[in-house]
Amino acid sequence: MTIDPVKIPQNVYVEDRIIGPVTLRQIMIILGGAGISYAIWAGMQSAGTVSVFQAGIAWTPCGIAVLFAFVKINGISLFRITLLAIERVNKPSRRTWQPRQGIYVNFITKAPAKSNKDMRMKEEQKQNTEIEELSRVLDQGPPESALADLTEEDGQPSLNVRPASSKPVKREKISADTSNGASVDDVTHTKTKAPPKGGLLRDIIPPPSHA
């Protein structure tokens, strides 16, 4: 299937010609300027005789309209040149472009400062915890292994206390009566069981039975 030739529109921005080379925009500009000039001339004529100077002033708007409609400089119409001149007053004639630095953002994170009240409360809690631990240890008493070491096989408490070292005896200060001829060396000491010592252990450990 053959494709029909398509006509591509060109020069779409070219104004339509109404009368020869004159466009519709030019005709509208001329008609506006001529109407203003005619209104001024009619007002002068109704006031009295109109001189050549007054007639020139009256038809000045029409001449300006003709200039705006037909005069072009380097392909730019006089109306557009006027608009560019007005724009130049507000904007600089020379413009430079350079990259912007942009917005500098710096994130700084800080830990919230602890108040003195919170630190004081933590110290008090720590002290209370230590006191509670000490009270708990005292309430429990000595461990069972310590009590087992304090008792002997026969049930008598053993304090495991070393006897104090005896002081040296001065023999010159001791005298013995040997009138009956008995020897002191033959005297023997009968061992007797010592009563249990220690009030605390006596209350805890019952006395041995003699049955």
Backbone as JSON Lines, residues from 0, in Angstrom:
{"i":0,"aa":"M","n":[0.86,-1.19,0.0],"ca":[0.0,0.0,0.0],"c":[0.89,1.23,0.0]}
{"i":1,"aa":"T","n":[0.69,2.03,-0.97],"ca":[1.5,3.24,-1.11],"c":[0.98,4.32,-0.17]}
{"i":2,"aa":"I","n":[1.94,5.11,0.33],"ca":[1.59,6.2,1.24],"c":[1.4,7.46,0.41]}
{"i":3,"aa":"D","n":[0.27,8.11,0.65],"ca":[-0.01,9.35,-0.08],"c":[0.96,10.43,0.35]}
{"i":4,"aa":"P","n":[1.39,11.25,-0.55],"ca":[2.31,12.34,-0.2],"c":[1.65,13.31,0.79]}
{"i":5,"aa":"V","n":[2.42,13.67,1.8],"ca":[1.91,14.56,2.84],"c":[2.61,15.9,2.68]}
{"i":6,"aa":"K","n":[1.84,16.96,2.7],"ca":[2.39,18.3,2.59],"c":[2.68,18.84,3.99]}
{"i":7,"aa":"I","n":[3.96,19.08,4.26],"ca":[4.37,19.57,5.57],"c":[4.27,21.09,5.56]}
{"i":8,"aa":"P","n":[3.53,21.66,6.5],"ca":[3.4,23.13,6.5],"c":[4.72,23.8,6.85]}
{"i":9,"aa":"Q","n":[5.04,24.84,6.15],"ca":[6.26,25.59,6.38],"c":[5.92,27.06,6.55]}
{"i":10,"aa":"N","n":[6.84,27.77,7.25],"ca":[6.65,29.19,7.49],"c":[5.29,29.47,8.15]}
{"i":11,"aa":"V","n":[5.03,28.72,9.2],"ca":[3.73,28.87,9.87],"c":[3.65,30.19,10.63]}
{"i":12,"aa":"Y","n":[4.82,30.78,10.95],"ca":[4.81,32.05,11.67],"c":[4.75,33.25,10.72]}
{"i":13,"aa":"V","n":[4.71,33.04,9.42],"ca":[4.62,34.13,8.46],"c":[3.18,34.63,8.43]}
{"i":14,"aa":"E","n":[3.03,35.93,8.56],"ca":[1.69,36.51,8.61],"c":[1.05,36.48,7.21]}
{"i":15,"aa":"D","n":[-0.25,36.35,7.23],"ca":[-0.99,36.32,5.96],"c":[-1.04,37.72,5.35]}
{"i":16,"aa":"R","n":[-0.91,37.76,4.03],"ca":[-0.95,39.02,3.3],"c":[-2.4,39.33,2.93]}
{"i":17,"aa":"I","n":[-2.82,40.55,3.24],"ca":[-4.21,40.94,2.95],"c":[-4.26,41.76,1.66]}
{"i":18,"aa":"I","n":[-3.51,42.81,1.59],"ca":[-3.46,43.67,0.41],"c":[-2.01,43.75,-0.04]}
{"i":19,"aa":"G","n":[-1.65,42.98,-1.04],"ca":[-0.27,42.97,-1.52],"c":[0.65,42.49,-0.41]}
{"i":20,"aa":"P","n":[1.7,43.26,-0.12],"ca":[2.62,42.86,0.97],"c":[2.13,43.28,2.36]}
{"i":21,"aa":"V","n":[1.02,43.97,2.43],"ca":[0.52,44.48,3.7],"c":[-0.22,43.37,4.44]}
{"i":22,"aa":"T","n":[0.13,43.2,5.69],"ca":[-0.5,42.16,6.51],"c":[-1.64,42.76,7.32]}
{"i":23,"aa":"L","n":[-2.4,41.85,7.94],"ca":[-3.54,42.29,8.74],"c":[-3.07,43.09,9.96]}
{"i":24,"aa":"R","n":[-1.97,42.7,10.57],"ca":[-1.47,43.42,11.75],"c":[-1.09,44.85,11.38]}
{"i":25,"aa":"Q","n":[-0.44,45.01,10.22],"ca":[-0.06,46.36,9.79],"c":[-1.28,47.23,9.53]}
{"i":26,"aa":"I","n":[-2.3,46.65,8.92],"ca":[-3.52,47.42,8.63],"c":[-4.17,47.87,9.94]}
{"i":27,"aa":"M","n":[-4.22,46.98,10.97],"ca":[-4.84,47.33,12.24],"c":[-4.06,48.45,12.93]}
{"i":28,"aa":"I","n":[-2.73,48.41,12.86],"ca":[-1.93,49.46,13.49],"c":[-2.18,50.8,12.8]}
{"i":29,"aa":"I","n":[-2.21,50.8,11.48],"ca":[-2.43,52.06,10.73],"c":[-3.82,52.62,11.02]}
{"i":30,"aa":"L","n":[-4.83,51.77,11.04],"ca":[-6.19,52.24,11.32],"c":[-6.29,52.84,12.72]}
{"i":31,"aa":"G","n":[-5.6,52.22,13.71],"ca":[-5.64,52.78,15.07],"c":[-4.98,54.14,15.14]}
{"i":32,"aa":"G","n":[-3.8,54.29,14.54],"ca":[-3.12,55.58,14.57],"c":[-3.89,56.65,13.8]}
{"i":33,"aa":"A","n":[-4.47,56.28,12.62],"ca":[-5.23,57.26,11.84],"c":[-6.48,57.69,12.59]}
{"i":34,"aa":"G","n":[-7.13,56.79,13.29],"ca":[-8.33,57.18,14.05],"c":[-8.0,58.17,15.16]}
{"i":35,"aa":"I","n":[-6.88,57.96,15.86],"ca":[-6.49,58.9,16.91],"c":[-6.17,60.27,16.31]}
{"i":36,"aa":"S","n":[-5.46,60.3,15.19],"ca":[-5.11,61.57,14.55],"c":[-6.36,62.3,14.06]}
{"i":37,"aa":"Y","n":[-7.31,61.57,13.49],"ca":[-8.54,62.21,13.0],"c":[-9.34,62.79,14.16]}
{"i":38,"aa":"A","n":[-9.37,62.1,15.3],"ca":[-10.11,62.63,16.44],"c":[-9.48,63.94,16.93]}
{"i":39,"aa":"I","n":[-8.14,63.99,16.96],"ca":[-7.47,65.22,17.39],"c":[-7.73,66.36,16.39]}
{"i":40,"aa":"W","n":[-7.63,66.06,15.1],"ca":[-7.83,67.1,14.07],"c":[-9.27,67.61,14.09]}
{"i":41,"aa":"A","n":[-10.25,66.72,14.29],"ca":[-11.65,67.16,14.34],"c":[-11.89,68.05,15.55]}
{"i":42,"aa":"G","n":[-11.26,67.75,16.68],"ca":[-11.43,68.61,17.85],"c":[-10.83,69.97,17.64]}
{"i":43,"aa":"M","n":[-9.65,70.04,16.97],"ca":[-9.06,71.34,16.68],"c":[-9.9,72.14,15.69]}
{"i":44,"aa":"Q","n":[-10.46,71.47,14.71],"ca":[-11.24,72.16,13.68],"c":[-12.54,72.72,14.26]}
{"i":45,"aa":"S","n":[-13.12,72.02,15.21],"ca":[-14.35,72.53,15.83],"c":[-14.07,73.74,16.71]}
{"i":46,"aa":"A","n":[-12.84,73.86,17.2],"ca":[-12.49,75.0,18.03],"c":[-12.17,76.25,17.22]}
{"i":47,"aa":"G","n":[-11.84,76.11,15.95],"ca":[-11.53,77.26,15.14],"c":[-10.67,76.86,13.95]}
{"i":48,"aa":"T","n":[-9.98,77.85,13.4],"ca":[-9.14,77.6,12.25],"c":[-7.93,76.76,12.66]}
{"i":49,"aa":"V","n":[-7.58,75.76,11.81],"ca":[-6.48,74.85,12.1],"c":[-5.31,75.23,11.21]}
{"i":50,"aa":"S","n":[-4.18,75.54,11.82],"ca":[-2.99,75.9,11.06],"c":[-2.25,74.64,10.62]}
{"i":51,"aa":"V","n":[-1.19,74.86,9.81],"ca":[-0.41,73.73,9.32],"c":[0.33,73.05,10.48]}
{"i":52,"aa":"F","n":[0.82,73.85,11.42],"ca":[1.52,73.28,12.57],"c":[0.58,72.44,13.42]}
{"i":53,"aa":"Q","n":[-0.63,72.96,13.63],"ca":[-1.6,72.2,14.42],"c":[-2.02,70.92,13.7]}
{"i":54,"aa":"A","n":[-2.15,71.02,12.35],"ca":[-2.5,69.82,11.59],"c":[-1.38,68.78,11.68]}
{"i":55,"aa":"G","n":[-0.1,69.23,11.67],"ca":[1.01,68.29,11.8],"c":[1.0,67.58,13.16]}
{"i":56,"aa":"I","n":[0.7,68.36,14.22],"ca":[0.61,67.75,15.56],"c":[-0.53,66.74,15.61]}
{"i":57,"aa":"A","n":[-1.66,67.08,14.94],"ca":[-2.82,66.19,14.97],"c":[-2.54,64.88,14.26]}
{"i":58,"aa":"W","n":[-1.78,64.94,13.14],"ca":[-1.53,63.72,12.37],"c":[-0.22,63.02,12.76]}
{"i":59,"aa":"T","n":[0.42,63.43,13.83],"ca":[1.62,62.75,14.32],"c":[1.36,61.32,14.75]}
{"i":60,"aa":"P","n":[0.28,61.02,15.49],"ca":[0.01,59.62,15.86],"c":[-0.13,58.7,14.66]}
{"i":61,"aa":"C","n":[-0.68,59.23,13.55],"ca":[-0.81,58.38,12.37],"c":[0.56,58.05,11.78]}
{"i":62,"aa":"G","n":[1.49,59.05,11.77],"ca":[2.83,58.79,11.26],"c":[3.57,57.78,12.15]}
{"i":63,"aa":"I","n":[3.41,57.89,13.46],"ca":[4.06,56.92,14.36],"c":[3.52,55.52,14.13]}
{"i":64,"aa":"A","n":[2.21,55.42,13.89],"ca":[1.62,54.11,13.62],"c":[2.18,53.5,12.34]}
{"i":65,"aa":"V","n":[2.4,54.35,11.3],"ca":[2.97,53.84,10.05],"c":[4.39,53.32,10.28]}
{"i":66,"aa":"L","n":[5.18,54.05,11.1],"ca":[6.53,53.59,11.4],"c":[6.51,52.23,12.12]}
{"i":67,"aa":"F","n":[5.64,52.09,13.1],"ca":[5.55,50.82,13.83],"c":[5.05,49.68,12.95]}
{"i":68,"aa":"A","n":[4.29,50.02,11.91],"ca":[3.72,48.97,11.06],"c":[4.7,48.49,10.0]}
{"i":69,"aa":"F","n":[5.56,49.38,9.45],"ca":[6.36,48.99,8.29],"c":[7.88,48.98,8.55]}
{"i":70,"aa":"V","n":[8.37,49.74,9.5],"ca":[9.82,49.86,9.68],"c":[10.34,48.62,10.42]}
{"i":71,"aa":"K","n":[11.44,48.05,9.87],"ca":[12.12,46.9,10.48],"c":[13.62,47.15,10.45]}
{"i":72,"aa":"I","n":[14.31,46.79,11.53],"ca":[15.75,46.93,11.64],"c":[16.32,45.54,11.9]}
{"i":73,"aa":"N","n":[17.12,45.06,10.93],"ca":[17.69,43.7,11.01],"c":[16.61,42.64,11.19]}
{"i":74,"aa":"G","n":[15.52,42.85,10.46],"ca":[14.43,41.9,10.51],"c":[13.57,41.99,11.76]}
{"i":75,"aa":"I","n":[13.79,42.98,12.59],"ca":[13.01,43.15,13.82],"c":[12.17,44.41,13.67]}
{"i":76,"aa":"S","n":[10.91,44.29,13.93],"ca":[10.01,45.42,13.78],"c":[10.3,46.48,14.84]}
{"i":77,"aa":"L","n":[9.86,47.7,14.56],"ca":[10.09,48.8,15.48],"c":[9.34,48.59,16.8]}
{"i":78,"aa":"F","n":[8.19,47.96,16.73],"ca":[7.42,47.69,17.95],"c":[8.19,46.73,18.88]}
{"i":79,"aa":"R","n":[8.79,45.69,18.27],"ca":[9.56,44.74,19.08],"c":[10.82,45.39,19.63]}
{"i":80,"aa":"I","n":[11.46,46.25,18.84],"ca":[12.65,46.96,19.33],"c":[12.3,47.83,20.53]}
{"i":81,"aa":"T","n":[11.15,48.46,20.5],"ca":[10.71,49.29,21.63],"c":[10.51,48.45,22.89]}
{"i":82,"aa":"L","n":[9.9,47.27,22.71],"ca":[9.69,46.38,23.86],"c":[11.03,45.91,24.44]}
{"i":83,"aa":"L","n":[12.0,45.6,23.56],"ca":[13.32,45.18,24.04],"c":[14.04,46.31,24.76]}
{"i":84,"aa":"A","n":[13.87,47.54,24.3],"ca":[14.49,48.69,24.98],"c":[13.9,48.88,26.38]}
{"i":85,"aa":"I","n":[12.59,48.69,26.5],"ca":[11.97,48.8,27.83],"c":[12.47,47.68,28.76]}
{"i":86,"aa":"E","n":[12.63,46.48,28.19],"ca":[13.13,45.36,28.99],"c":[14.58,45.6,29.43]}
{"i":87,"aa":"R","n":[15.36,46.25,28.62],"ca":[16.76,46.51,28.97],"c":[16.89,47.46,30.15]}
{"i":88,"aa":"V","n":[15.92,48.32,30.32],"ca":[15.97,49.25,31.45],"c":[15.89,48.49,32.77]}
{"i":89,"aa":"N","n":[15.06,47.46,32.81],"ca":[14.87,46.7,34.06],"c":[15.91,45.6,34.25]}
{"i":90,"aa":"K","n":[16.49,45.08,33.16],"ca":[17.44,43.98,33.25],"c":[18.81,44.44,32.8]}
{"i":91,"aa":"P","n":[19.89,43.86,33.35],"ca":[21.24,44.26,32.93],"c":[21.52,43.82,31.5]}
{"i":92,"aa":"S","n":[22.38,44.6,30.83],"ca":[22.71,44.3,29.43],"c":[23.64,43.1,29.32]}
{"i":93,"aa":"R","n":[24.48,42.87,30.31],"ca":[25.4,41.73,30.3],"c":[25.01,40.78,31.43]}
{"i":94,"aa":"R","n":[24.91,39.54,31.09],"ca":[24.5,38.52,32.06],"c":[25.54,37.4,32.08]}
{"i":95,"aa":"T","n":[25.85,36.95,33.23],"ca":[26.8,35.84,33.4],"c":[26.12,34.71,34.15]}
{"i":96,"aa":"W","n":[26.43,33.51,33.72],"ca":[25.87,32.31,34.36],"c":[27.01,31.54,35.03]}
{"i":97,"aa":"Q","n":[26.79,31.13,36.23],"ca":[27.76,30.32,36.95],"c":[27.01,29.35,37.87]}
{"i":98,"aa":"P","n":[27.62,28.21,38.1],"ca":[26.91,27.22,38.95],"c":[26.78,27.72,40.38]}
{"i":99,"aa":"R","n":[25.64,27.47,40.93],"ca":[25.41,27.86,42.31],"c":[26.04,26.86,43.27]}
{"i":100,"aa":"Q","n":[26.4,27.35,44.42],"ca":[26.98,26.47,45.44],"c":[25.93,25.56,46.04]}
{"i":101,"aa":"G","n":[24.72,26.02,46.08],"ca":[23.66,25.23,46.67],"c":[23.55,25.46,48.16]}
{"i":102,"aa":"I","n":[22.72,24.69,48.76],"ca":[22.46,24.81,50.19],"c":[23.35,23.83,50.94]}
{"i":103,"aa":"Y","n":[24.1,24.34,51.89],"ca":[25.0,23.49,52.69],"c":[24.24,23.04,53.93]}
{"i":104,"aa":"V","n":[24.12,21.74,54.04],"ca":[23.39,21.16,55.17],"c":[24.37,20.34,55.99]}
{"i":105,"aa":"N","n":[24.44,20.63,57.26],"ca":[25.33,19.92,58.18],"c":[24.5,19.38,59.33]}
{"i":106,"aa":"F","n":[24.47,18.06,59.43],"ca":[23.7,17.42,60.49],"c":[24.62,17.18,61.68]}
{"i":107,"aa":"I","n":[24.27,17.71,62.82],"ca":[25.02,17.53,64.06],"c":[24.11,16.84,65.06]}
{"i":108,"aa":"T","n":[24.55,15.68,65.49],"ca":[23.76,14.92,66.45],"c":[24.44,14.98,67.8]}
{"i":109,"aa":"K","n":[23.69,15.25,68.81],"ca":[24.2,15.33,70.16],"c":[23.32,14.5,71.07]}
{"i":110,"aa":"A","n":[23.98,13.83,72.0],"ca":[23.23,13.04,72.98],"c":[22.57,13.98,73.97]}
{"i":111,"aa":"P","n":[21.35,13.69,74.36],"ca":[20.67,14.57,75.32],"c":[21.41,14.59,76.65]}
{"i":112,"aa":"A","n":[21.61,15.78,77.15],"ca":[22.33,15.93,78.42],"c":[21.48,15.4,79.57]}
{"i":113,"aa":"K","n":[22.13,14.6,80.42],"ca":[21.42,14.04,81.56],"c":[21.34,15.08,82.67]}
{"i":114,"aa":"S","n":[20.18,15.2,83.2],"ca":[19.97,16.17,84.27],"c":[20.59,15.68,85.57]}
{"i":115,"aa":"N","n":[20.91,16.62,86.43],"ca":[21.5,16.27,87.72],"c":[20.53,15.45,88.56]}
{"i":116,"aa":"K","n":[19.25,15.66,88.36],"ca":[18.25,14.92,89.13],"c":[18.31,13.44,88.8]}
{"i":117,"aa":"D","n":[18.43,13.1,87.51],"ca":[18.51,11.69,87.11],"c":[19.77,11.04,87.66]}
{"i":118,"aa":"M","n":[20.91,11.72,87.6],"ca":[22.16,11.15,88.11],"c":[22.07,10.94,89.62]}
{"i":119,"aa":"R","n":[21.44,11.88,90.32],"ca":[21.29,11.72,91.77],"c":[20.41,10.53,92.1]}
{"i":120,"aa":"M","n":[19.35,10.32,91.34],"ca":[18.47,9.18,91.59],"c":[19.19,7.87,91.35]}
{"i":121,"aa":"K","n":[20.04,7.8,90.32],"ca":[20.78,6.57,90.05],"c":[21.77,6.26,91.17]}
{"i":122,"aa":"E","n":[22.44,7.3,91.7],"ca":[23.37,7.07,92.8],"c":[22.64,6.56,94.04]}
{"i":123,"aa":"E","n":[21.47,7.13,94.32],"ca":[20.7,6.67,95.47],"c":[20.25,5.23,95.3]}
{"i":124,"aa":"Q","n":[19.83,4.87,94.09],"ca":[19.42,3.49,93.83],"c":[20.6,2.53,94.01]}
{"i":125,"aa":"K","n":[21.8,2.94,93.59],"ca":[22.98,2.08,93.74],"c":[23.31,1.87,95.21]}
{"i":126,"aa":"Q","n":[23.24,2.94,96.01],"ca":[23.51,2.81,97.44],"c":[22.48,1.91,98.11]}
{"i":127,"aa":"N","n":[21.21,2.07,97.75],"ca":[20.17,1.23,98.34],"c":[20.38,-0.23,97.97]}
{"i":128,"aa":"T","n":[20.84,-0.5,96.76],"ca":[21.09,-1.88,96.34],"c":[22.21,-2.51,97.16]}
{"i":129,"aa":"E","n":[23.28,-1.76,97.41],"ca":[24.39,-2.29,98.21],"c":[23.95,-2.58,99.64]}
{"i":130,"aa":"I","n":[23.15,-1.69,100.2],"ca":[22.66,-1.91,101.57],"c":[21.75,-3.13,101.64]}
{"i":131,"aa":"E","n":[20.88,-3.3,100.66],"ca":[20.0,-4.47,100.64],"c":[20.8,-5.77,100.51]}
{"i":132,"aa":"E","n":[21.86,-5.76,99.7],"ca":[22.69,-6.96,99.55],"c":[23.38,-7.32,100.86]}
{"i":133,"aa":"L","n":[23.91,-6.31,101.55],"ca":[24.56,-6.57,102.84],"c":[23.58,-7.09,103.87]}
{"i":134,"aa":"S","n":[22.37,-6.53,103.9],"ca":[21.34,-7.0,104.84],"c":[20.93,-8.43,104.54]}
{"i":135,"aa":"R","n":[20.85,-8.79,103.28],"ca":[20.47,-10.16,102.92],"c":[21.53,-11.16,103.36]}
{"i":136,"aa":"V","n":[22.81,-10.79,103.2],"ca":[23.89,-11.7,103.61],"c":[23.87,-11.91,105.12]}
{"i":137,"aa":"L","n":[23.63,-10.82,105.86],"ca":[23.59,-10.94,107.32],"c":[22.4,-11.76,107.79]}
{"i":138,"aa":"D","n":[21.27,-11.64,107.09],"ca":[20.09,-12.42,107.47],"c":[20.29,-13.91,107.22]}
{"i":139,"aa":"Q","n":[21.03,-14.29,106.23],"ca":[21.24,-15.71,105.92],"c":[22.11,-16.39,106.97]}
{"i":140,"aa":"G","n":[23.03,-15.69,107.61],"ca":[23.9,-16.3,108.6],"c":[25.05,-17.04,107.96]}
{"i":141,"aa":"P","n":[25.85,-17.78,108.78],"ca":[27.01,-18.5,108.23],"c":[26.56,-19.69,107.41]}
{"i":142,"aa":"P","n":[27.33,-20.09,106.42],"ca":[26.96,-21.26,105.61],"c":[27.08,-22.56,106.4]}
{"i":143,"aa":"E","n":[26.46,-23.63,105.88],"ca":[26.47,-24.93,106.57],"c":[27.86,-25.53,106.65]}
{"i":144,"aa":"S","n":[28.7,-25.28,105.67],"ca":[30.06,-25.83,105.7],"c":[30.85,-25.28,106.87]}
{"i":145,"aa":"A","n":[30.6,-24.02,107.22],"ca":[31.31,-23.44,108.37],"c":[30.86,-24.08,109.66]}
{"i":146,"aa":"L","n":[29.55,-24.39,109.77],"ca":[29.05,-25.05,110.98],"c":[29.59,-26.46,111.1]}
{"i":147,"aa":"A","n":[29.75,-27.16,109.97],"ca":[30.28,-28.53,110.02],"c":[31.71,-28.56,110.5]}
{"i":148,"aa":"D","n":[32.49,-27.54,110.15],"ca":[33.88,-27.5,110.61],"c":[33.99,-27.24,112.1]}
{"i":149,"aa":"L","n":[32.95,-26.6,112.66],"ca":[33.02,-26.26,114.08],"c":[32.69,-27.43,115.0]}
{"i":150,"aa":"T","n":[32.17,-28.52,114.45],"ca":[31.78,-29.68,115.27],"c":[32.74,-30.82,115.03]}
{"i":151,"aa":"E","n":[33.0,-31.63,116.1],"ca":[33.85,-32.81,115.98],"c":[32.98,-34.04,115.79]}
{"i":152,"aa":"E","n":[33.64,-35.19,115.71],"ca":[32.91,-36.43,115.48],"c":[32.03,-36.8,116.66]}
{"i":153,"aa":"D","n":[32.46,-36.5,117.92],"ca":[31.68,-36.86,119.09],"c":[30.63,-35.82,119.43]}
{"i":154,"aa":"G","n":[30.44,-34.85,118.55],"ca":[29.42,-33.85,118.8],"c":[29.9,-32.68,119.6]}
{"i":155,"aa":"Q","n":[31.13,-32.69,120.1],"ca":[31.65,-31.58,120.87],"c":[32.13,-30.5,119.91]}
{"i":156,"aa":"P","n":[31.89,-29.28,120.24],"ca":[32.36,-28.2,119.36],"c":[33.86,-28.09,119.4]}
{"i":157,"aa":"S","n":[34.4,-27.82,118.26],"ca":[35.85,-27.61,118.15],"c":[36.07,-26.19,117.69]}
{"i":158,"aa":"L","n":[36.62,-25.39,118.5],"ca":[36.83,-23.99,118.17],"c":[38.07,-23.77,117.35]}
{"i":159,"aa":"N","n":[38.93,-24.83,117.25],"ca":[40.16,-24.71,116.47],"c":[40.96,-23.48,116.88]}
{"i":160,"aa":"V","n":[41.03,-23.3,118.19],"ca":[41.78,-22.16,118.7],"c":[43.09,-22.67,119.28]}
{"i":161,"aa":"R","n":[44.13,-22.1,118.89],"ca":[45.44,-22.49,119.4],"c":[45.59,-22.04,120.85]}
{"i":162,"aa":"P","n":[46.08,-22.94,121.72],"ca":[46.3,-22.5,123.1],"c":[47.45,-21.51,123.17]}
{"i":163,"aa":"A","n":[47.26,-20.62,124.09],"ca":[48.31,-19.6,124.24],"c":[49.6,-20.25,124.74]}
{"i":164,"aa":"S","n":[50.67,-19.77,124.25],"ca":[51.97,-20.33,124.65],"c":[52.2,-20.08,126.15]}
{"i":165,"aa":"S","n":[52.55,-21.16,126.86],"ca":[52.78,-21.06,128.33],"c":[54.07,-20.31,128.61]}
{"i":166,"aa":"K","n":[54.0,-19.59,129.69],"ca":[55.19,-18.83,130.07],"c":[56.22,-19.76,130.7]}
{"i":167,"aa":"P","n":[57.48,-19.5,130.55],"ca":[58.51,-20.35,131.19],"c":[58.4,-20.3,132.72]}
{"i":168,"aa":"V","n":[58.57,-21.47,133.35],"ca":[58.46,-21.59,134.82],"c":[59.85,-21.44,135.44]}
{"i":169,"aa":"K","n":[59.92,-20.62,136.45],"ca":[61.18,-20.45,137.18],"c":[61.22,-21.46,138.31]}
{"i":170,"aa":"R","n":[62.1,-22.43,138.18],"ca":[62.16,-23.54,139.14],"c":[62.65,-23.1,140.52]}
{"i":171,"aa":"E","n":[63.42,-22.04,140.61],"ca":[63.91,-21.62,141.93],"c":[62.8,-21.07,142.8]}
{"i":172,"aa":"K","n":[61.66,-20.71,142.17],"ca":[60.55,-20.18,142.96],"c":[59.54,-21.26,143.31]}
{"i":173,"aa":"I","n":[59.77,-22.5,142.91],"ca":[58.83,-23.59,143.18],"c":[59.49,-24.55,144.17]}
{"i":174,"aa":"S","n":[58.72,-24.97,145.18],"ca":[59.22,-25.94,146.18],"c":[58.2,-27.03,146.38]}
{"i":175,"aa":"A","n":[58.64,-28.24,146.61],"ca":[57.76,-29.39,146.8],"c":[58.07,-30.06,148.13]}
{"i":176,"aa":"D","n":[57.03,-30.53,148.79],"ca":[57.18,-31.22,150.08],"c":[57.43,-32.69,149.81]}
{"i":177,"aa":"T","n":[58.62,-33.17,150.1],"ca":[59.0,-34.57,149.86],"c":[59.28,-35.31,151.15]}
{"i":178,"aa":"S","n":[58.57,-34.93,152.23],"ca":[58.82,-35.57,153.53],"c":[58.37,-37.02,153.54]}
{"i":179,"aa":"N","n":[57.3,-37.35,152.78],"ca":[56.82,-38.72,152.78],"c":[57.6,-39.6,151.81]}
{"i":180,"aa":"G","n":[58.53,-39.05,151.14],"ca":[59.37,-39.82,150.24],"c":[58.74,-40.18,148.93]}
{"i":181,"aa":"A","n":[57.56,-39.6,148.64],"ca":[56.91,-39.88,147.35],"c":[57.56,-39.04,146.26]}
{"i":182,"aa":"S","n":[57.62,-39.63,145.13],"ca":[58.23,-38.91,144.01],"c":[57.16,-38.12,143.26]}
{"i":183,"aa":"V","n":[57.51,-36.94,142.91],"ca":[56.56,-36.09,142.17],"c":[56.4,-36.56,140.73]}
{"i":184,"aa":"D","n":[57.43,-37.22,140.23],"ca":[57.36,-37.64,138.83],"c":[56.33,-38.73,138.6]}
{"i":185,"aa":"D","n":[55.97,-39.48,139.68],"ca":[54.99,-40.55,139.5],"c":[53.55,-40.06,139.49]}
{"i":186,"aa":"V","n":[53.36,-38.79,139.81],"ca":[51.99,-38.26,139.85],"c":[51.46,-38.15,138.42]}
{"i":187,"aa":"T","n":[50.32,-38.69,138.19],"ca":[49.68,-38.63,136.85],"c":[48.41,-37.79,136.9]}
{"i":188,"aa":"H","n":[48.14,-37.17,135.8],"ca":[46.96,-36.29,135.71],"c":[45.82,-37.04,135.03]}
{"i":189,"aa":"T","n":[44.71,-37.06,135.72],"ca":[43.51,-37.72,135.15],"c":[42.79,-36.74,134.23]}
{"i":190,"aa":"K","n":[42.54,-37.24,133.05],"ca":[41.87,-36.38,132.06],"c":[40.38,-36.35,132.31]}
{"i":191,"aa":"T","n":[39.86,-35.2,132.32],"ca":[38.41,-35.01,132.47],"c":[37.9,-34.2,131.28]}
{"i":192,"aa":"K","n":[36.7,-34.53,130.93],"ca":[36.12,-33.8,129.79],"c":[35.76,-32.39,130.2]}
{"i":193,"aa":"A","n":[36.21,-31.52,129.41],"ca":[35.91,-30.11,129.7],"c":[34.49,-29.8,129.26]}
{"i":194,"aa":"P","n":[33.83,-28.98,130.01],"ca":[32.46,-28.6,129.59],"c":[32.51,-27.85,128.27]}
{"i":195,"aa":"P","n":[31.45,-27.95,127.53],"ca":[31.43,-27.23,126.24],"c":[31.55,-25.75,126.44]}
{"i":196,"aa":"K","n":[32.29,-25.16,125.54],"ca":[32.53,-23.72,125.61],"c":[31.72,-23.0,124.54]}
{"i":197,"aa":"G","n":[31.58,-21.76,124.79],"ca":[30.91,-20.92,123.8],"c":[29.41,-20.91,123.99]}
{"i":198,"aa":"G","n":[28.88,-19.75,124.32],"ca":[27.44,-19.65,124.53],"c":[26.64,-19.82,123.26]}
{"i":199,"aa":"L","n":[27.14,-19.26,122.12],"ca":[26.41,-19.33,120.86],"c":[26.34,-20.75,120.34]}
{"i":200,"aa":"L","n":[27.48,-21.5,120.37],"ca":[27.48,-22.87,119.87],"c":[26.7,-23.79,120.79]}
{"i":201,"aa":"R","n":[26.67,-23.49,122.1],"ca":[25.92,-24.33,123.03],"c":[24.44,-24.26,122.74]}
{"i":202,"aa":"D","n":[23.98,-23.06,122.33],"ca":[22.56,-22.93,122.0],"c":[22.23,-23.63,120.69]}
{"i":203,"aa":"I","n":[23.19,-23.67,119.75],"ca":[22.91,-24.27,118.45],"c":[23.05,-25.77,118.49]}
{"i":204,"aa":"I","n":[24.17,-26.3,119.11],"ca":[24.46,-27.74,119.11],"c":[24.01,-28.34,120.43]}
{"i":205,"aa":"P","n":[23.2,-29.39,120.43],"ca":[22.74,-30.0,121.69],"c":[23.9,-30.73,122.38]}
{"i":206,"aa":"P","n":[23.86,-30.85,123.72],"ca":[24.95,-31.54,124.45],"c":[24.89,-33.03,124.21]}
{"i":207,"aa":"P","n":[26.03,-33.74,124.27],"ca":[26.03,-35.19,124.04],"c":[25.35,-35.92,125.2]}
{"i":208,"aa":"S","n":[24.71,-37.0,124.85],"ca":[24.02,-37.82,125.86],"c":[25.02,-38.75,126.54]}
{"i":209,"aa":"H","n":[24.87,-39.01,127.9],"ca":[25.75,-39.88,128.68],"c":[25.17,-41.26,128.89]}
{"i":210,"aa":"A","n":[24.1,-41.57,128.18],"ca":[23.47,-42.89,128.36],"c":[24.34,-43.98,127.78]}
